[in-house]
Amino acid sequence: MARGSKKSYTSKQKRQARHIEESGEKRGMSAKRAAAMAYATVNKQDGGGKKSGSGRGKKRSTASSRKGGRKGGRARKSR
């Protein structure tokens, strides 16, 4: 598989990356940088693309999601 190929990602991972990419663009990032950041985040959470099959599951890391929720906004000031 070619480097940069998104073939091994599940539809859920692609959907998550799309949402992350949209939020990056909304914050003023270039489209190319937002896409790179989005897939880097999905990779960090899931350890790369997933393939189907019994016993292939790995735990998910939700550290980046927690960080994003804690990082900004009105709620952060009250903590």
N, C-alpha and C positions, 0 to 999 in steps of 0.2 A: 504494500500500500504506500502511495506517495506521501511524502511529508506534507503536512497541512491538510490532508484529506479528512473529511468529517464523516466518512463512511461508517466507522465503527461506533458512532454515537447513537444512543437510542433517541426516539422521538421526544421523550421527556427531557433529555439533556439538551437537545437542539432547541426545544421550546424555552427552557430555562436560560440558555445562552442568548436567545432572541430578546427576552425580557431584560436581561442585564445590559445587553447592547443598546437597547432603546433608552434605558435610564442614563447610560453613559453619554449618548448623543444629546439627550435633553440637558445634561450638565455642561455641554459645550465641547465635548471630545470629538475628534475627527471620527468619521465612520470606520476607518481602518483600525485606528487605535481602540475604539470601543469594541470592535469585533474581537481583537486580540485579547483584550482585557476580559471579555465575556467568556471566551473559551478557557482562558487561564483560570478563571474562577471556577468554572465547571470542573476542570481538571483537578483543581485543588480539593474540591468537595468530594469527587467520586474516584479520583485516582486514574483519570483518563477515560477513554471510551469503554463501554461495556459490551460484552458479548453474551448471548443467551447460553443457557446450559445449567445443569444442576451443579451446585457446589461452587459456582463462580462468584457468588455474592461477596461484596466487601462492605465494611461499615462506611457510612457517609460521615464526613466532617462538616459540621455546620458553623465552624468558626467564622468564616467570612460573612455569613448571613447575620450572625450575632453582632459582629463588628459594625456592619452597616447600620443595623438598628440602633446601636448604642452611640454611634458617632455624631449624629447631627440633629438639629431641630429643637423645637420647643421643649420636648420631654427631657432632653439631655440637660438642660439648664436647671431643671427642678430636682435632678438626682444629687 
